[in-house]
Amino acid sequence: MVALMSTGAGHLFSSRGTGARSGDGGENPPGLDIAREREEVLISEILDDTPEMLDLVYNDLIRNRRIKTGREGKTAEQVFRAFALKQYRCLT
C-alpha cells in the first residue's frame, strides 16, 4: 500500500508492506509498482529541492484566512504534496 506521508520530512510517498497497491486488485504487471515508486521518489526529491514553492502555497492558503473559525488545517507542505499526488495519479 502507498500512502501520502503527513510529516514535513521525507518522501512524498511512504511504502507499507509489499505486493499490490490498495485498490488495484493485484492486476499490475510485474515491475509496474517498482517503476511508479521510482517516479514518486523523484517527484518527492523535486519537491524537497524547491522549498520556495511552499512559500507560495502558504501565502495562497492564508490569503483569505478566517482566524476565528474552524480548526487548524494541514501544513502548506502537506497540501502541496497532496496536490502533487492528486495530479500525478490523475485523480479528480
N, C-alpha and C positions, 0 to 999 in steps of 0.2 A: 504494500500500500504506500502511496506517496501522499504526503500531507504538507501543506504550507506551514513553515515554521512561524511561530508567533513571537519569537525573541528577536532582538535587534541585531544579533550576531549570527554568523554562519551563512549557510547556503539558502537559496530561495526555497528549496525543497528538502525534505528530510525523508529518507527511505526507512521504512519499517518493515521488517520481515523480508521474505523473498517470494518469488513467484509472480503471479499475475497481479495487475493493479486492481484495486477495488472497482467493481462495476464493469470490467471488461470481459468477464467470463472466461478468462484464460485463452482467448481466441487469437491473441497477437502471435505473429510468427516469432520463432526464436531470435533473440538479438534485438528485437524492436524496443523492448523496455530498456535495454542497456544503452541503445542509441539515444533514446529520449532522455535518459538520466544524464548522459554526457552533455546534451544540449542544455538541459536545465542547469547543470553546474556552470556552463559557460555563461548563461544568462545571469545567474547569480553573481558570477565574478564581474560581469559588466556593471551590474547594479552596485556592487561593493566598490568598484573603481570610480564611480561617478556620484559621490555623495552630494554634490551641488544640486542634483535633481531633487533630493529630499527637501531642500530649502524651498524649491518651487512648489512642491506638493504641500508642504506645511503651510506656506502662505495662502494657497488656494483653500486649504481646509479651515483656516481661521478667518478668512476674509469676512464672512457673514455670521460669525460665531455668536451664539446667544449664551452668555455666561450663566444666566440664572436658570436655565432649563436643561433637562436631560442629565445624562451621566457622562463620565469620561469615555471617549471612544478609543479607537485604535490609534497607534502612533502613525506618523507620516510614513515611516518605513514599512509598517505593516500594510497600510493602504496601498502604497506603491507596489509592493511585492504581490499583493493580491491582484492588483490591476494587471501586472505583468503576467501572472499565471493565467488569468482570465483571457487575455489577448493571445497568449501562446497556445492555449488549448481551444481557442475559438469558441468560448463559452458565451452564452447570452446573459 
